[in-house]
Amino acid sequence: MSKAAYHRDYSIRPSAREFEVWELVAKGFTNEEIGKELHISVRTVQTHLAVVCEKMGFRNRTEAAVAWVKRRIAAELRERGMADVSWI
């Protein structure tokens, strides 16, 4: 699928492995640390992160990390009964 297609199809979401890499980026892991944690090469980590950024529209790993934290905060607030978390 072309890069432009990701932006047209908002139903495309990261795979389970891409989510794992995304979470570890948000936790501050380096690519090398992520590779060791998930038993994959650094190049594979880089590829997964690049795909996450492309699918989700992030420009870099910092934007990806901030978005992950916002998602977690929103999920926690929803679990506690807060219906409107659009301000996050």
Secondary structure, DSSP 4 states (H G I P E B T S, - for coil): --HHHHHH-TT----HHHHHHHHHHHTT--HHHHHHHHT--HHHHHHHHHHHHHHHT-SSHHHHHHHHHHHHHHHHHHHTT----TT-
